[in-house]
Amino acid sequence: EVQLVESGGGLVQAGGSLRLSCAASGFTFDDYAIGWFRQAPGKEREGVSCISSNDGSTYYADSVKGRFTISSDNAKNTVYLQMNSLNAEDTAVYYCAADEAVVAGTSIPPYEYEYCGQGTQVTVSS
C-alpha cells in the first residue's frame, strides 16, 4: 500500500519557521520525484517545491525561493520542507505528492500526480 504521510504543520507567527516532513512507503522511493504543493481557500493549487530522489535536483516556486529548502533522506524515505520567514501568504494546506515522470528540476503538476498525502495545515498569523 502506497502511503505519503505529512507532518509538521501548525500555527506560527509571521517571520517564524516550520519544517514539514513527508514519510513515503509502498513504492521505490529512489525512482520518484517528491514534491509539495499547497492550496489556500479560494485559490488554485500551487506547486511549491520538488526534489528528484535519484539525482537531488530541486525546484522552487518563485514565491518561496530563498525562504524554503527541500531535502531528502533516502535512507528514511522521507522528504523535508524547511520553511523560514513565513508570511500570511504561506497559509495553506500543504500536500506531499510523488510522481515518477517528473522532469528533473521541475514541479510535480499540482493536479497530475501518482500519489498524494492527506495534507497538513500551515497557518501563519500576522
Salt bridges, closest charged atoms under 4 A:
GLU46 OE1 - ARG38 NE 2.81
ASP62 OD1 - LYS65 NZ 3.19
ASP90 OD1 - ARG38 NH1 2.89
ASP90 OD2 - ARG67 NH1 2.74
